[in-house]
């Protein structure tokens, strides 16, 4: 299994900011220190160029991010302070997801140690999401005729409103989101299938609901490629989650999705999405579980 990672995934923001920007490099360090991945499995992406980004985003928004023409109200909506480093990290993360998509088609399963920025719309960013990497990757692969039909399994606690909006009229892309019903975004864009969970949903209820939902979506849609947004903000300890999953329940969620897709025979891309545990160390450990589960079940994706 190969994954995308670049040192440019880090961009300088205030240390007091709620977004755990250090998690990307710390996750890379954790996964390599624990020998979950070695250097040969880490593929460093270049920056996605404006032409690639323009498949999804408007020229005015691209100028705002790439050239620093962002207005103060846009920056507030984005939730991150603009800098050249933020633009660069966002470009590299997009290319990382594109590369991971190609690697999944070649190897069966892959990942990006970033990505899943599902609150980004064509003309603006919000919820700490600058560019919508999944939308861009799908359009890139479709244009090259690598894939036609794609499924997105979004398990971040916050509904993927930007992605749902972008693909709302596209029958070839199935967007599925299981999220906190009363959590951000408070105005949700309709996915092809949405499952809104009550506050304090526990492991048992969550996993039962997820499995039933997977049965439904795969009975009606057969994709060429699947994206899994494995946000960890469903944890009980998360600062923004309001769902009561334990670490064990989170691991079972990751295994449920990965094994389900693998047993169906579809290639899979694993992406981070959100997570706001009390410390960066806890955030990293929770994110790492998805990649550990992916490696342990890799045999399902290559004929095993």
C-alpha positions as CSV (number, residue, x, y, z in Angstrom):
1,X,0.0,0.0,0.0
2,X,1.3,3.4,-1.0
3,X,0.3,6.8,0.5
4,X,0.9,10.4,-0.5
5,X,2.7,12.8,1.9
6,X,4.7,16.0,1.5
7,X,6.4,18.2,4.1
8,X,4.5,21.0,2.4
9,X,1.3,19.7,4.0
10,X,2.2,22.0,6.9
11,X,1.4,25.7,6.7
12,X,2.2,28.1,9.5
13,X,-0.8,29.2,11.6
14,X,-1.0,30.4,15.2
15,X,-0.2,27.7,17.7
16,X,-3.4,28.6,19.5
17,X,-5.6,27.9,16.5
18,X,-8.1,25.1,16.9
19,X,-7.0,23.4,13.6
20,X,-4.2,20.9,14.4
21,X,-1.9,21.7,11.5
22,X,0.9,19.7,13.0
23,X,-1.0,16.5,12.7
24,X,0.1,15.9,9.1
25,X,3.9,15.7,9.8
26,X,3.3,14.0,13.2
27,X,1.1,11.3,11.5
28,X,3.8,10.8,8.9
29,X,6.4,10.4,11.7
30,X,4.2,8.0,13.7
31,X,3.4,5.8,10.7
32,X,7.1,5.5,9.7
33,X,8.4,5.2,13.2
34,X,6.0,2.3,13.9
35,X,7.0,0.7,10.5
36,X,3.4,0.8,9.3
37,X,4.9,2.3,6.1
38,X,8.5,2.5,5.0
39,X,10.1,5.2,2.7
40,X,9.3,3.2,-0.5
41,X,5.6,3.4,0.3
42,X,5.6,7.2,0.7
43,X,5.0,9.1,-2.6
44,X,5.7,12.8,-2.4
45,X,3.3,14.9,-4.6
46,X,4.1,18.1,-6.4
47,X,1.7,21.1,-6.3
48,X,-1.5,20.9,-8.3
49,X,-1.5,23.7,-10.9
50,X,-4.2,26.2,-11.6
51,X,-5.5,24.3,-14.6
52,X,-6.1,21.3,-12.5
53,X,-7.8,23.2,-9.7
54,X,-10.0,25.1,-12.3
55,X,-11.8,21.9,-13.1
56,X,-13.8,22.5,-10.0
57,X,-13.0,26.0,-8.6
58,X,-13.8,29.4,-10.1
59,X,-11.1,31.7,-11.5
60,X,-12.0,34.4,-9.0
61,X,-11.6,32.0,-6.0
62,X,-8.4,30.7,-7.4
63,X,-7.0,34.2,-7.6
64,X,-8.1,34.7,-4.0
65,X,-6.1,31.7,-2.8
66,X,-3.2,31.5,-5.2
67,X,-2.5,35.2,-5.5
68,X,-3.6,36.3,-2.1
69,X,-6.6,38.3,-3.2
70,X,-8.8,36.9,-0.5
71,X,-11.1,39.3,1.3
72,X,-11.4,39.4,5.0
73,X,-14.9,38.0,5.1
74,X,-13.8,35.1,2.9
75,X,-10.9,34.4,5.2
76,X,-13.2,34.3,8.2
77,X,-15.5,31.9,6.4
78,X,-12.6,29.7,5.5
79,X,-11.5,29.6,9.2
80,X,-7.7,29.7,8.4
81,X,-5.4,32.7,8.0
82,X,-4.3,33.1,4.4
83,X,-0.6,32.8,3.6
84,X,1.5,31.7,0.6
85,X,2.2,28.6,2.7
86,X,-1.5,27.8,3.0
87,X,-1.9,28.1,-0.7
88,X,1.1,25.8,-1.3
89,X,-0.1,23.2,1.3
90,X,-3.6,23.1,-0.3
91,X,-2.1,22.6,-3.8
92,X,0.1,19.8,-2.6
93,X,-2.7,18.1,-0.7
94,X,-4.9,18.1,-3.9
95,X,-2.1,16.5,-5.9
96,X,-1.6,14.0,-3.1
97,X,-5.3,12.9,-3.5
98,X,-5.0,12.7,-7.3
99,X,-1.9,10.5,-6.9
100,X,-3.5,8.4,-4.3
101,X,-6.5,7.8,-6.7
102,X,-4.1,6.6,-9.4
103,X,-2.3,4.4,-6.9
104,X,-5.6,2.8,-5.8
105,X,-6.5,2.0,-9.3
106,X,-3.1,0.3,-9.7
107,X,-2.7,-1.4,-6.3
108,X,-6.3,-1.7,-5.0
109,X,-5.9,0.5,-1.9
110,X,-4.0,3.7,-1.2
111,X,-4.2,6.8,1.0
112,X,-3.2,10.4,1.4
113,X,-1.9,11.7,4.8
114,X,-4.2,14.7,4.2
115,X,-7.3,15.4,2.1
116,X,-11.0,15.0,2.5
117,X,-11.5,18.7,2.5
118,X,-15.3,18.4,1.8
119,X,-16.5,21.8,2.9
120,X,-14.9,23.6,0.0
121,X,-17.3,24.9,-2.7
122,X,-16.4,25.9,-6.2
123,X,-16.4,29.6,-5.3
124,X,-15.4,29.6,-1.7
125,X,-13.8,27.7,1.1
126,X,-15.2,27.1,4.6
127,X,-14.7,24.9,7.6
128,X,-10.9,24.8,7.2
129,X,-11.2,23.5,3.7
130,X,-9.5,25.4,0.9
131,X,-9.7,23.3,-2.2
132,X,-12.0,20.3,-2.6
133,X,-9.4,17.6,-3.3
134,X,-11.9,14.8,-3.9
135,X,-14.0,16.7,-6.4
136,X,-10.8,17.7,-8.3
137,X,-9.4,14.2,-8.2
138,X,-12.6,12.7,-9.6
139,X,-12.8,15.2,-12.4
140,X,-9.2,14.6,-13.3
141,X,-9.7,10.8,-13.5
142,X,-12.9,11.1,-15.4
143,X,-11.4,13.5,-17.9
144,X,-8.6,11.0,-18.5
145,X,-11.2,8.2,-18.7
146,X,-9.6,6.3,-15.8
147,X,-13.0,6.0,-14.1
148,X,-16.7,6.9,-14.8
149,X,-18.6,6.0,-11.7
150,X,-17.3,7.0,-8.2
151,X,-18.6,6.6,-4.7
152,X,-17.7,8.8,-1.7
153,X,-18.2,7.4,1.8
154,X,-17.9,10.3,4.1
155,X,-17.8,9.4,7.8
156,X,-16.6,12.8,9.1
157,X,-18.9,14.0,11.8
158,X,-19.6,17.2,9.8
159,X,-21.7,16.6,6.6
160,X,-19.7,17.1,3.4
161,X,-21.7,20.0,2.1
162,X,-19.3,21.3,-0.5
163,X,-18.9,17.8,-2.1
164,X,-22.6,17.2,-2.0
165,X,-23.3,20.5,-3.6
166,X,-20.8,20.0,-6.4
167,X,-22.1,16.5,-7.4
168,X,-25.8,17.1,-6.7
169,X,-26.8,16.7,-10.4
170,X,-24.1,14.1,-11.4
171,X,-25.6,10.6,-11.5
172,X,-22.1,9.1,-11.9
173,X,-20.9,10.2,-8.4
174,X,-22.7,8.8,-5.4
175,X,-22.2,10.9,-2.3
176,X,-22.9,9.2,1.1
177,X,-22.5,11.1,4.4
178,X,-23.1,9.8,7.9
179,X,-22.7,12.7,10.3
180,X,-24.0,14.6,13.3
181,X,-27.4,15.9,12.4
182,X,-27.3,18.9,14.7
183,X,-23.6,19.7,14.0
184,X,-21.9,22.0,11.5
185,X,-22.8,22.8,8.7
186,X,-26.2,23.9,10.0
187,X,-27.4,24.3,6.4
188,X,-26.7,20.9,4.8
189,X,-26.5,20.3,1.1
190,X,-28.3,17.1,0.1
191,X,-26.1,14.1,-0.6
192,X,-27.3,11.2,-2.7
193,X,-27.8,9.6,0.7
194,X,-27.5,11.3,4.1
195,X,-27.7,9.7,7.5
196,X,-28.0,12.2,10.4
197,X,-27.1,10.9,13.8
198,X,-28.3,12.2,17.1
199,X,-25.9,13.7,19.6
200,X,-24.1,11.2,21.8
201,X,-24.7,8.2,19.4
202,X,-22.6,5.3,20.8
203,X,-20.5,2.6,19.2
204,X,-23.2,0.0,18.9
205,X,-25.8,2.3,17.3
206,X,-23.2,4.0,15.0
207,X,-21.8,0.7,13.6
208,X,-25.2,-0.8,13.1
209,X,-26.4,2.2,11.2
210,X,-23.2,2.3,9.1
211,X,-23.4,-1.3,8.1
212,X,-27.1,-1.0,7.1
213,X,-26.3,2.1,5.1
214,X,-23.4,0.4,3.3
215,X,-25.7,-2.4,2.3
216,X,-28.2,0.1,0.8
217,X,-25.7,2.2,-1.2
218,X,-23.8,-0.7,-2.7
219,X,-27.0,-2.5,-3.7
220,X,-27.9,0.4,-6.0
221,X,-24.5,1.7,-7.2
222,X,-21.4,-0.1,-8.5
223,X,-18.4,2.3,-8.6
224,X,-15.1,2.1,-10.4
225,X,-13.4,3.8,-7.4
226,X,-14.4,4.6,-3.8
227,X,-13.1,7.4,-1.5
228,X,-13.3,7.0,2.2
229,X,-13.2,10.1,4.3
230,X,-12.2,8.8,7.7
231,X,-12.7,11.8,10.0
232,X,-12.0,11.1,13.6
233,X,-14.2,13.8,15.0
234,X,-16.8,11.2,15.9
235,X,-14.8,10.5,19.0
236,X,-16.4,11.2,22.3
237,X,-13.3,13.2,23.3
238,X,-13.4,15.4,20.2
239,X,-13.7,19.2,20.7
240,X,-16.3,19.6,18.0
241,X,-17.9,16.2,17.5
242,X,-20.9,15.5,19.9
243,X,-20.8,11.8,18.9
244,X,-19.7,9.3,21.5
245,X,-17.5,6.8,19.7
246,X,-14.7,5.2,21.6
247,X,-11.2,4.6,20.1
248,X,-12.3,0.9,19.7
249,X,-15.5,1.9,18.0
250,X,-13.6,4.2,15.7
251,X,-11.2,1.3,14.7
252,X,-14.2,-0.9,14.1
253,X,-15.7,1.8,11.9
254,X,-12.6,2.0,9.8
255,X,-12.4,-1.8,9.5
256,X,-16.0,-2.0,8.6
257,X,-15.7,0.4,5.7
258,X,-12.3,-0.9,4.5
259,X,-13.3,-4.6,4.6
260,X,-16.7,-3.9,3.0
261,X,-15.2,-2.2,0.0
262,X,-12.4,-4.7,-0.3
263,X,-14.8,-7.7,-0.2
264,X,-16.8,-6.0,-2.9
265,X,-13.7,-5.8,-5.1
266,X,-13.6,-2.0,-5.5
267,X,-10.4,0.1,-5.3
268,X,-10.3,2.4,-2.3
269,X,-8.6,5.8,-1.4
270,X,-8.3,6.6,2.4
271,X,-8.3,10.3,3.3
272,X,-8.1,12.0,6.7
273,X,-10.8,14.7,6.9
274,X,-11.3,16.3,10.3
275,X,-10.3,15.6,13.9
276,X,-9.9,17.8,16.9
277,X,-8.9,15.6,19.8
278,X,-7.6,17.2,23.0
279,X,-4.0,16.9,21.9
280,X,-2.1,16.5,18.6
281,X,-0.8,13.1,19.9
282,X,-4.3,11.8,20.4
283,X,-5.4,13.1,17.0
284,X,-2.5,11.4,15.3
285,X,-3.1,8.1,17.1
286,X,-6.7,8.1,16.1
287,X,-6.0,8.9,12.4
288,X,-3.3,6.2,12.4
289,X,-5.9,3.5,13.1
290,X,-7.4,3.9,9.7
291,X,-4.0,3.3,8.0
292,X,-3.3,0.4,10.3
293,X,-6.6,-1.2,9.4
294,X,-5.9,-0.6,5.7
295,X,-2.5,-2.3,5.8
296,X,-4.0,-5.3,7.8
297,X,-6.7,-5.7,5.2
298,X,-4.6,-4.9,2.1
299,X,-4.9,-8.5,1.0
300,X,-8.6,-8.0,0.2
301,X,-7.6,-5.5,-2.5
302,X,-5.0,-7.5,-4.4
303,X,-6.7,-10.8,-5.0
304,X,-6.4,-12.1,-1.5
